[in-house]
Amino acid sequence: MSNRIWARIESRMKTRGENLRNLSEGTAISYDAIRSWRSKQRAPDLEALISFAKYLNMSLDFLVLGDDHALTIEQKYLEDHPEARALVRLMMDEPELLPHISALVMAGRKTLTTMEGREA
């Protein structure tokens, strides 16, 4: 595996307080396979790289290319959904509203779950 790709994986694992075992369990990729990629005995396939990116919450572009402008999954979602972006801004500007917003979200989830149960 490229030193740069592995450096990005290790950096994200360190930030998250994780180790190779966590990465193995979180991606369902064997510990031995990850170790062999890390030591450059083998190269991971695309499916493995996608698993790493998903598990570590980074875009595949960032993992492979290291583009500093690559977006995380959450950033991409917020970019594509202005209503979610507005809600995040509201929570940042008015943190005292967070418990109320959380309660509304949970109540909405409960209502949707109940409605889905009736439709089934």
C-alpha positions in Angstrom: 0.0 0.0 0.0 1.2 3.5 -0.8 2.9 5.2 2.2 0.6 8.2 1.7 -2.6 6.1 1.8 -1.4 4.3 4.9 -0.3 7.6 6.5 -3.9 8.9 6.0 -5.4 5.7 7.5 -3.0 5.8 10.5 -3.7 9.5 11.0 -7.4 9.0 11.1 -7.1 5.9 13.4 -4.9 7.9 15.8 -7.5 10.8 15.8 -10.2 8.2 16.6 -8.1 6.4 19.2 -8.2 3.2 17.2 -5.7 0.4 16.3 -5.4 -2.2 13.6 -7.7 -4.6 15.5 -10.4 -2.0 15.5 -9.9 -1.3 11.8 -10.1 -5.1 11.1 -13.3 -5.5 13.1 -14.9 -2.4 11.8 -14.3 -3.2 8.1 -14.6 -7.0 8.4 -11.2 -7.3 6.7 -8.8 -9.8 8.3 -6.1 -8.4 10.6 -3.5 -10.4 8.7 -4.6 -8.9 5.4 -4.3 -5.4 6.8 -0.9 -6.1 8.2 0.3 -7.4 4.9 -0.9 -4.3 3.2 0.7 -2.1 5.8 4.1 -3.9 5.3 3.6 -3.6 1.5 3.6 -7.4 1.0 0.3 -7.0 -0.9 -1.9 -4.2 -2.1 -5.5 -3.8 -1.1 -8.2 -4.1 -3.7 -10.7 -1.3 -4.4 -13.4 -3.0 -2.2 -11.0 -2.9 0.8 -10.1 0.8 0.2 -13.8 1.6 0.0 -14.3 -0.3 3.3 -11.5 1.7 4.9 -12.9 5.0 3.7 -16.4 4.2 4.9 -15.2 3.0 8.3 -12.9 5.9 8.8 -15.5 8.5 7.6 -13.4 9.8 4.7 -14.0 10.1 1.0 -12.3 7.6 -1.2 -10.8 10.5 -3.1 -9.1 11.7 0.1 -7.9 8.3 1.1 -6.4 7.5 -2.3 -5.4 11.0 -3.6 -5.0 12.9 -0.4 -6.9 15.9 -1.8 -7.1 18.3 1.1 -10.4 19.6 -0.3 -12.1 16.2 -0.3 -15.2 16.2 1.8 -16.2 13.8 4.6 -19.5 12.0 4.2 -21.1 14.4 6.6 -19.7 17.5 4.8 -21.0 16.2 1.5 -24.4 15.5 2.9 -24.6 19.1 4.4 -23.5 20.5 1.1 -26.3 18.7 -0.8 -29.0 19.3 1.8 -29.5 23.0 2.7 -32.2 22.2 5.3 -29.7 20.1 7.2 -27.0 22.8 6.9 -29.5 25.4 8.3 -30.3 23.1 11.3 -26.6 22.6 12.0 -26.0 26.4 11.9 -29.0 26.9 14.3 -27.5 24.4 16.7 -24.1 26.0 16.6 -25.5 29.5 17.0 -27.9 28.6 19.7 -26.5 25.6 21.6 -29.2 25.9 24.3 -31.7 24.7 21.7 -29.9 21.4 21.2 -31.9 19.4 23.9 -35.2 20.7 22.3 -34.1 19.9 18.8 -32.9 16.4 19.9 -36.3 15.8 21.6 -38.1 16.8 18.4 -36.0 14.5 16.3 -36.6 11.6 18.6 -40.3 12.2 18.6 -40.3 12.4 14.8 -38.5 9.1 14.6 -40.9 7.5 17.0 -43.9 8.8 14.9 -42.3 7.5 11.7 -41.6 4.1 13.2 -45.3 3.9 14.4 -46.6 5.0 11.0 -44.4 2.5 9.2 -45.7 -0.3 11.5 -49.3 0.6 10.5 -48.5 0.5 6.8 -46.9 -3.0 7.0 
